[in-house]
Structures are given as structure tokens and as C-alpha cells.
Amino acid sequence: MKLQELDYKLPSSLIAYESLKKRSHSKLLTIKKESGKIKHEMFIDILDYLNPGDVLILNDTKVFPARLEGVDIANNSKVEALFLEKFISPNIWKSLIKPGKKLKIGNMFNFNNKIFAKIIEIIDKVAILELKYEGKILEILEQIGKVPLPPYIKREEREEDRIAYQTIYAREVGSIAAPTAGFHFTEELIKMIEKKGISIVFITLHVGWGTFKPIRSKNIEDHDMQSENYQINEEAAEVINKCKGRVVAVGTTVTRALESAYCEEVKEVLSGKRNTNIFIYPGYRFKVVDAVITNFHLPKSTILALVYAFAGKQLIQNAYQEAIEKEYRFYSFGDAMYIY
């Protein structure tokens, strides 16, 4: 598939820069794959699309304040770092540094006199930093770090972002971006879903650079997907494997984790902690997931390619065009889509 096929034009007025005060009051566009029928609902209506016996799977990863502002010690110029993940040991981290054009091994940075960092290696434009600090790194990041809002949200962090840019069930710290399909769920809605006889299962995939690394190649098949960590415990795997209804994935991160964990030999989802660099694009045969709840994604992204793969390029393009005409809110804080 050509990268250009993942492109579309979106009026800037439809980009959601803030979350709704009432999460479940977002719009919901539903797509029935078999018939191609598109309907327009409110997210609370997802109850009508879930049946007793279905298993709803949520990603309970939690975003940490991964964005830091600091200075280049050599020339006192401002720098910004996005701490991606630990690498090899607790004091070695992968990071994206801006400005990045003149980065070289040996560059040293000071982040608020709390973290001092030195570039010891550069891999595919990602800086490998050796850190010096006192205490626990995640506690320090909570003090001096900022919420890693998507790059298109060009405003300063607000206090409410620390709550808004998390799902209500986030608990396992490790993501640089939220699994945004889960933003639409409230505690009340989750209780209503359970009361209807739908099992709810939590798994963890820490959203990293792999999900959002831009596709640069003209042919998307040539894109190098970065690895991300995921974990499925034994109880969750058992519930999924014994599902009598449909496996409903909340988000592309859940979809990728489940498809990665599937073992063809035993025809089951395996429990355990693993890494995945799975890149799902048209032509992929889904083995686990029967339905997906997702948001409206950026053009030319790997996650839009996954949605194309699940429902078909033309059907998704039609749905996106209809959503634009009906002024849906797009991207992370935007409205939702249910494909079944």
C-alpha cells in the first residue's frame, strides 16, 4: 500500500484540543463491516452494541510526565526531551531531544537541577541518555515533567491535563501517550456494561514511540515498527480464550497486543510479558479481535493503517468523510468509532 492512500484532508476546526467534561457524551460512529452500514450515535449507546457473553478488553497503562524542558550545558540553550523508556538499566533511557539536528555523543543536559543527562549513543535519531539523579526517577518526573500531549496540541500544559489525558482505569505506569479509545469510558458506564453480562478484562501495553513514529517510506510495508512492551496475565488470557461471544478491543493498542499474543499452534492468546513490533496494515488476517472501539486517527499513521486492515480502506474512507461532514471531533480528545 502507498503511504498516500492513508492521507485525508481535515479542517483544523475539527481537531479536538481539549477533552469533553463528560467523557461518555462524545459522538459514536458505528460501522457494520458486513453491510457497510454507518450510523451516528452517542458513546453511551455503546451499551446497545455489546451483548452478554462478549469480552471487552481495556488497556490499563498509565501515562507518566515524560516531557522535560532543560538546557544544553555546553551553550546554555534550551532543549526539550521526551523520555521514551528505560534502556538496559534504570539510569539509561531512550529519549527524543529537540532541537535534534546537531545532537552528538557527549552532549550533556540539565533538567531543572534534578536530572543530569549525557548522550552515550544515538540510534535512529533516538538519543540514549545516561542519567544522574537522586531518588526515584518516576517520582522526579512527576515533579518536573510535563504531560506528553500530542505534538499537534500546541499549548502549555494545564493542571487538568494530568487527569484528562488518562483513562479513568489507568494504573500501570509506562506510556508516553494514552490509549485514547478508553477516554470515553466512565465508572458509571463500566458498571452498566458489567451489569449487562459483558466481561471486562484489563491488559497492559505501554504506548511508546512505535505507535506514533511517522511512516516515511512511500510503501508502508517498508516501515520499521518500533517495539513496545505488553503484558497479559493468566486470568485475562483465560477469560479471552473462553469467550462465548465477541472479543471487543478498546483501542488499537489492545488490538495489537491481542494479535501479538495469539499462538497459532494452540489457537489461543498466551499470557505473559512480551515485546511486540507488529505492524498491522491491509492484508492482515485478524485472529482474535472481532470488534474494535477506536478514535479518529491522524493521516499517514500506523494506527490508521490498522483500522483500514480491520474494516477495509474504502469503508473507512467513507466513514471518515461522513464524520467530517457531520463535524465529529478528531484525534486523541475526539469522538469515537465502533467497528463490528
Kinemage of the C-alpha trace (Angstrom):
@kinemage 1
@onewidth
@group {chain A} dominant
@subgroup {mainchain}
@vectorlist {calphas} color= white
{ca met a 1} P 0.000 0.000 0.000
{ca lys a 2} L 1.214 3.512 -0.845
{ca leu a 3} L 1.558 5.981 2.016
{ca gln a 4} L -0.579 8.479 0.102
{ca glu a 5} L -3.561 6.117 0.485
{ca leu a 6} L -3.504 6.819 4.238
{ca asp a 7} L -3.879 10.557 3.680
{ca tyr a 8} L -7.008 12.690 4.005
{ca lys a 9} L -7.848 16.367 4.423
{ca leu a 10} L -9.242 17.516 7.763
{ca pro a 11} L -10.443 21.050 8.563
{ca ser a 12} L -8.373 22.297 11.509
{ca ser a 13} L -11.603 23.317 13.254
{ca leu a 14} L -12.405 19.625 13.785
{ca ile a 15} L -9.241 18.842 15.757
{ca ala a 16} L -10.110 18.304 19.425
{ca tyr a 17} L -7.615 20.214 21.565
{ca glu a 18} L -9.397 19.531 24.847
{ca ser a 19} L -11.391 16.702 26.381
{ca leu a 20} L -15.126 16.805 26.937
{ca lys a 21} L -16.208 17.432 30.512
{ca lys a 22} L -18.472 14.369 30.316
{ca arg a 23} L -16.422 11.610 28.721
{ca ser a 24} L -19.285 9.373 27.591
{ca his a 25} L -21.061 12.289 25.854
{ca ser a 26} L -18.807 12.072 22.816
{ca lys a 27} L -20.244 11.082 19.460
{ca leu a 28} L -20.050 7.471 18.286
{ca leu a 29} L -19.917 6.468 14.635
{ca thr a 30} L -20.697 2.784 14.149
{ca ile a 31} L -19.699 0.675 11.156
{ca lys a 32} L -21.112 -2.755 10.417
{ca lys a 33} L -18.425 -4.369 8.286
{ca glu a 34} L -20.628 -6.958 6.598
{ca ser a 35} L -23.166 -4.472 5.242
{ca gly a 36} L -21.068 -1.310 5.236
{ca lys a 37} L -23.857 0.464 7.142
{ca ile a 38} L -22.810 3.577 9.037
{ca lys a 39} L -24.819 5.010 11.932
{ca his a 40} L -24.382 8.016 14.197
{ca glu a 41} L -24.917 7.636 17.927
{ca met a 42} L -23.635 8.918 21.266
{ca phe a 43} L -20.939 6.940 23.046
{ca ile a 44} L -23.301 5.947 25.843
{ca asp a 45} L -25.146 3.944 23.152
{ca ile a 46} L -22.223 1.506 23.026
{ca leu a 47} L -24.310 -0.461 25.523
{ca asp a 48} L -26.699 -1.354 22.706
{ca tyr a 49} L -23.840 -2.860 20.677
{ca leu a 50} L -22.416 -5.103 23.406
{ca asn a 51} L -24.071 -8.440 24.161
{ca pro a 52} L -23.965 -10.841 27.110
{ca gly a 53} L -21.050 -13.206 26.552
{ca asp a 54} L -18.857 -10.556 24.902
{ca val a 55} L -15.483 -9.718 26.440
{ca leu a 56} L -14.487 -6.039 26.489
{ca ile a 57} L -10.734 -5.561 26.778
{ca leu a 58} L -9.164 -2.350 28.095
{ca asn a 59} L -5.552 -1.160 28.246
{ca asp a 60} L -4.766 -0.067 31.814
{ca thr a 61} L -1.429 1.595 31.036
{ca lys a 62} L -0.791 4.964 32.691
{ca val a 63} L 0.928 7.944 31.088
{ca phe a 64} L 3.849 9.432 33.004
{ca pro a 65} L 5.032 13.079 32.698
{ca ala a 66} L 7.607 12.232 30.064
{ca arg a 67} L 8.245 15.694 28.573
{ca leu a 68} L 11.042 17.723 30.171
{ca glu a 69} L 12.426 21.174 29.495
{ca gly a 70} L 16.091 21.781 30.169
{ca val a 71} L 19.300 23.335 28.913
{ca asp a 72} L 22.286 22.175 26.914
{ca ile a 73} L 25.108 22.584 29.408
{ca ala a 74} L 27.666 23.463 26.708
{ca asn a 75} L 25.912 26.599 25.460
{ca asn a 76} L 23.013 27.136 27.880
{ca ser a 77} L 20.479 26.817 25.032
{ca lys a 78} L 17.011 25.456 25.661
{ca val a 79} L 16.238 21.819 24.910
{ca glu a 80} L 13.178 19.639 25.239
{ca ala a 81} L 13.303 15.909 25.902
{ca leu a 82} L 10.671 13.225 25.600
{ca phe a 83} L 11.719 10.326 27.804
{ca leu a 84} L 10.562 7.208 25.970
{ca glu a 85} L 11.552 4.249 28.140
{ca lys a 86} L 14.285 2.691 30.238
{ca phe a 87} L 17.000 1.029 28.186
{ca ile a 88} L 19.327 -1.663 29.570
{ca ser a 89} L 19.334 -0.248 33.135
{ca pro a 90} L 17.313 2.179 35.321
{ca asn a 91} L 19.653 5.099 34.619
{ca ile a 92} L 19.857 4.585 30.836
{ca trp a 93} L 16.875 5.937 28.903
{ca lys a 94} L 15.813 6.337 25.298
{ca ser a 95} L 14.798 9.910 24.553
{ca leu a 96} L 13.837 12.231 21.731
{ca ile a 97} L 15.649 15.565 22.006
{ca lys a 98} L 14.648 18.866 20.401
{ca pro a 99} L 16.325 20.539 18.625
{ca gly a 100} L 17.825 17.358 17.278
{ca lys a 101} L 19.752 18.350 14.175
{ca lys a 102} L 23.105 18.920 15.931
{ca leu a 103} L 22.922 16.152 18.513
{ca lys a 104} L 26.093 14.183 19.058
{ca ile a 105} L 27.508 11.724 21.539
{ca gly a 106} L 28.776 13.532 24.607
{ca asn a 107} L 26.134 16.299 24.686
{ca met a 108} L 25.090 16.994 28.283
{ca phe a 109} L 21.806 18.414 29.575
{ca asn a 110} L 20.464 19.786 32.841
{ca phe a 111} L 16.799 19.295 33.642
{ca asn a 112} L 15.779 21.602 36.481
{ca asn a 113} L 18.871 20.624 38.512
{ca lys a 114} L 17.102 17.342 39.241
{ca ile a 115} L 18.277 15.206 36.331
{ca phe a 116} L 21.591 15.496 34.520
{ca ala a 117} L 21.884 13.588 31.250
{ca lys a 118} L 24.628 12.670 28.813
{ca ile a 119} L 24.175 11.251 25.312
{ca ile a 120} L 26.121 7.987 25.120
{ca glu a 121} L 24.668 6.726 21.844
{ca ile a 122} L 22.287 7.759 19.056
{ca ile a 123} L 20.136 5.079 17.412
{ca asp a 124} L 17.806 6.016 14.545
{ca lys a 125} L 17.618 9.637 15.784
{ca val a 126} L 16.770 8.455 19.310
{ca ala a 127} L 19.258 9.603 21.960
{ca ile a 128} L 20.428 7.087 24.538
{ca leu a 129} L 20.884 9.063 27.742
{ca glu a 130} L 22.887 8.198 30.836
{ca leu a 131} L 21.131 9.876 33.743
{ca lys a 132} L 22.340 11.115 37.112
{ca tyr a 133} L 19.758 11.897 39.762
{ca glu a 134} L 18.963 11.350 43.413
{ca gly a 135} L 15.908 9.356 44.409
{ca lys a 136} L 13.447 7.516 42.182
{ca ile a 137} L 13.259 8.557 38.545
{ca leu a 138} L 9.456 8.317 38.197
{ca glu a 139} L 8.956 10.439 41.317
{ca ile a 140} L 11.314 13.067 39.901
{ca leu a 141} L 9.476 13.031 36.581
{ca glu a 142} L 6.206 13.593 38.460
{ca gln a 143} L 7.782 16.717 39.982
{ca ile a 144} L 9.422 18.306 36.954
{ca gly a 145} L 7.956 16.541 33.924
{ca lys a 146} L 5.011 17.650 31.818
{ca val a 147} L 2.163 15.667 30.284
{ca pro a 148} L 3.323 14.440 26.842
{ca leu a 149} L 0.375 15.841 24.914
{ca pro a 150} L 0.378 15.072 21.176
{ca pro a 151} L 2.578 17.453 19.130
{ca tyr a 152} L -0.393 18.982 17.293
{ca ile a 153} L -1.723 20.359 20.608
{ca lys a 154} L 0.391 23.493 20.645
{ca arg a 155} L -0.401 24.949 24.054
{ca glu a 156} L 1.066 24.847 27.518
{ca glu a 157} L 0.195 22.026 29.852
{ca arg a 158} L -2.763 22.632 32.137
{ca glu a 159} L -3.299 21.071 35.532
{ca glu a 160} L -6.452 19.344 34.304
{ca asp a 161} L -4.438 17.590 31.551
{ca arg a 162} L -2.973 15.250 34.181
{ca ile a 163} L -6.442 13.819 34.652
{ca ala a 164} L -7.922 14.403 31.199
{ca tyr a 165} L -5.034 12.700 29.392
{ca gln a 166} L -5.556 9.428 31.269
{ca thr a 167} L -8.230 6.792 31.142
{ca ile a 168} L -10.181 6.503 34.392
{ca tyr a 169} L -8.785 2.987 34.878
{ca ala a 170} L -5.091 3.800 34.227
{ca arg a 171} L -2.847 2.116 36.804
{ca glu a 172} L 0.301 0.614 35.243
{ca val a 173} L 2.827 3.437 34.688
{ca gly a 174} L 4.816 3.301 31.470
{ca ser a 175} L 3.242 5.123 28.496
{ca ile a 176} L 4.254 8.290 26.686
{ca ala a 177} L 0.779 8.518 25.138
{ca ala a 178} L -2.642 7.490 26.333
{ca pro a 179} L -4.728 4.677 24.820
{ca thr a 180} L -7.254 7.289 23.790
{ca ala a 181} L -10.126 4.990 22.790
{ca gly a 182} L -10.574 4.456 26.522
{ca phe a 183} L -11.163 8.144 27.236
{ca his a 184} L -14.889 7.715 26.585
{ca phe a 185} L -15.488 5.334 29.482
{ca thr a 186} L -16.744 6.435 32.887
{ca glu a 187} L -17.061 4.399 36.064
{ca glu a 188} L -20.829 4.525 35.670
{ca leu a 189} L -20.691 3.236 32.085
{ca ile a 190} L -18.335 0.404 33.041
{ca lys a 191} L -20.747 -0.682 35.790
{ca met a 192} L -23.625 -0.640 33.297
{ca ile a 193} L -21.627 -2.788 30.878
{ca glu a 194} L -20.804 -5.341 33.564
{ca lys a 195} L -24.417 -5.389 34.737
{ca lys a 196} L -25.478 -6.341 31.212
{ca gly a 197} L -23.359 -9.511 31.384
{ca ile a 198} L -20.289 -8.384 29.481
{ca ser a 199} L -16.938 -9.442 30.937
{ca ile a 200} L -14.339 -6.675 31.289
{ca val a 201} L -10.670 -7.601 31.144
{ca phe a 202} L -7.583 -5.416 31.577
{ca ile a 203} L -4.301 -5.928 29.791
{ca thr a 204} L -1.299 -3.594 29.550
{ca leu a 205} L 0.529 -2.246 26.524
{ca his a 206} L 2.835 0.669 27.230
{ca val a 207} L 2.358 3.073 24.343
{ca gly a 208} L 5.753 4.133 23.060
{ca trp a 209} L 7.431 5.652 20.054
{ca gly a 210} L 6.435 2.625 17.978
{ca thr a 211} L 2.789 3.656 17.788
{ca phe a 212} L 3.497 7.222 16.708
{ca lys a 213} L 6.729 7.050 14.746
{ca pro a 214} L 5.846 8.661 11.393
{ca ile a 215} L 5.772 6.499 8.294
{ca arg a 216} L 8.470 7.875 5.987
{ca ser a 217} L 8.533 5.195 3.301
{ca lys a 218} L 6.420 5.539 0.160
{ca asn a 219} L 5.349 1.915 0.549
{ca ile a 220} L 4.012 1.421 4.070
{ca glu a 221} L 5.217 -2.200 4.083
{ca asp a 222} L 8.775 -0.819 4.288
{ca his a 223} L 8.070 0.980 7.574
{ca asp a 224} L 10.128 -0.146 10.571
{ca met a 225} L 7.797 -0.522 13.550
{ca gln a 226} L 9.439 0.086 16.919
{ca ser a 227} L 8.940 -2.426 19.722
{ca glu a 228} L 6.557 -1.865 22.657
{ca asn a 229} L 6.033 -3.823 25.886
{ca tyr a 230} L 2.783 -5.568 26.725
{ca gln a 231} L 1.534 -7.905 29.426
{ca ile a 232} L -1.482 -10.208 29.670
{ca asn a 233} L -1.986 -12.029 32.957
{ca glu a 234} L -3.214 -15.628 33.178
{ca glu a 235} L -6.705 -14.704 34.350
{ca ala a 236} L -7.196 -12.252 31.482
{ca ala a 237} L -5.951 -14.750 28.908
{ca glu a 238} L -8.312 -17.404 30.267
{ca val a 239} L -11.346 -15.117 30.024
{ca ile a 240} L -10.434 -14.135 26.468
{ca asn a 241} L -9.830 -17.724 25.350
{ca lys a 242} L -13.125 -18.910 26.857
{ca cys a 243} L -15.138 -16.057 25.319
{ca lys a 244} L -18.507 -17.309 24.039
{ca gly a 245} L -19.399 -14.035 22.361
{ca arg a 246} L -17.138 -11.495 20.678
{ca val a 247} L -13.737 -10.158 21.676
{ca val a 248} L -14.130 -6.361 21.664
{ca ala a 249} L -10.852 -4.441 21.760
{ca val a 250} L -10.884 -0.921 23.147
{ca gly a 251} L -8.266 0.741 21.008
{ca thr a 252} L -5.555 -0.149 18.542
{ca thr a 253} L -3.089 -0.832 21.371
{ca val a 254} L -5.311 -3.607 22.739
{ca thr a 255} L -5.773 -4.935 19.211
{ca arg a 256} L -2.019 -5.098 18.616
{ca ala a 257} L -1.360 -6.773 21.965
{ca leu a 258} L -4.023 -9.442 21.453
{ca glu a 259} L -2.966 -10.229 17.904
{ca ser a 260} L 0.666 -10.399 19.031
{ca ala a 261} L -0.158 -12.768 21.889
{ca tyr a 262} L -2.066 -15.235 19.733
{ca cys a 263} L -0.359 -18.601 19.302
{ca glu a 264} L -1.278 -20.377 16.073
{ca glu a 265} L -0.224 -23.782 17.403
{ca val a 266} L -2.658 -23.832 20.334
{ca lys a 267} L -5.170 -21.353 18.827
{ca glu a 268} L -5.160 -19.247 21.997
{ca val a 269} L -3.966 -15.938 23.398
{ca leu a 270} L -0.925 -16.584 25.578
{ca ser a 271} L -0.371 -14.932 28.936
{ca gly a 272} L 2.929 -13.333 29.869
{ca lys a 273} L 5.061 -10.245 29.372
{ca arg a 274} L 6.499 -9.715 25.901
{ca asn a 275} L 7.566 -7.145 23.319
{ca thr a 276} L 5.782 -6.566 20.038
{ca asn a 277} L 6.678 -4.710 16.881
{ca ile a 278} L 3.657 -5.973 14.961
{ca phe a 279} L 2.576 -3.617 12.176
{ca ile a 280} L -0.978 -4.306 11.067
{ca tyr a 281} L -1.969 -2.996 7.639
{ca pro a 282} L -4.357 -4.112 4.861
{ca gly a 283} L -3.954 -7.771 4.057
{ca tyr a 284} L -3.537 -8.815 7.685
{ca arg a 285} L -5.835 -11.622 8.879
{ca phe a 286} L -7.199 -10.944 12.364
{ca lys a 287} L -7.111 -13.972 14.656
{ca val a 288} L -8.525 -12.705 17.958
{ca val a 289} L -10.357 -9.396 17.698
{ca asp a 290} L -13.979 -9.355 16.485
{ca ala a 291} L -14.840 -5.695 17.090
{ca val a 292} L -12.888 -2.504 17.799
{ca ile a 293} L -13.655 0.732 19.606
{ca thr a 294} L -11.306 3.425 18.398
{ca asn a 295} L -10.924 7.162 17.755
{ca phe a 296} L -10.370 9.089 14.511
{ca his a 297} L -6.661 8.957 13.723
{ca leu a 298} L -4.066 11.164 12.112
{ca pro a 299} L -3.391 10.818 8.374
{ca lys a 300} L -0.456 8.647 7.278
{ca ser a 301} L -0.282 6.885 10.647
{ca thr a 302} L 0.296 3.233 11.517
{ca ile a 303} L -2.885 3.204 13.574
{ca leu a 304} L -4.978 4.386 10.632
{ca ala a 305} L -3.415 1.549 8.625
{ca leu a 306} L -4.628 -0.884 11.299
{ca val a 307} L -8.178 0.447 11.032
{ca tyr a 308} L -8.011 0.095 7.232
{ca ala a 309} L -6.957 -3.513 7.751
{ca phe a 310} L -9.854 -4.228 10.089
{ca ala a 311} L -12.701 -2.686 8.081
{ca gly a 312} L -11.357 -2.082 4.589
{ca lys a 313} L -9.852 1.078 3.108
{ca gln a 314} L -12.900 2.276 1.199
{ca leu a 315} L -15.316 1.771 4.076
{ca ile a 316} L -13.078 3.685 6.497
{ca gln a 317} L -12.531 6.472 3.981
{ca asn a 318} L -16.307 6.770 3.553
{ca ala a 319} L -16.803 6.830 7.318
{ca tyr a 320} L -14.133 9.492 7.834
{ca gln a 321} L -15.677 11.672 5.138
{ca glu a 322} L -19.096 11.325 6.728
{ca ala a 323} L -17.639 12.157 10.144
{ca ile a 324} L -16.058 15.305 8.687
{ca glu a 325} L -19.348 16.354 7.123
{ca lys a 326} L -21.137 15.851 10.449
{ca glu a 327} L -18.385 17.732 12.291
{ca tyr a 328} L -17.082 14.984 14.534
{ca arg a 329} L -14.155 15.850 16.782
{ca phe a 330} L -10.915 14.194 15.641
{ca tyr a 331} L -7.753 12.751 17.212
{ca ser a 332} L -6.863 11.991 20.848
{ca phe a 333} L -9.507 14.053 22.642
{ca gly a 334} L -12.032 13.495 19.876
{ca asp a 335} L -15.055 11.297 19.207
{ca ala a 336} L -15.230 7.532 18.829
{ca met a 337} L -15.869 4.839 16.254
{ca tyr a 338} L -17.143 1.301 16.763
{ca ile a 339} L -16.377 -1.251 14.067
{ca tyr a 340} L -18.050 -4.647 14.261
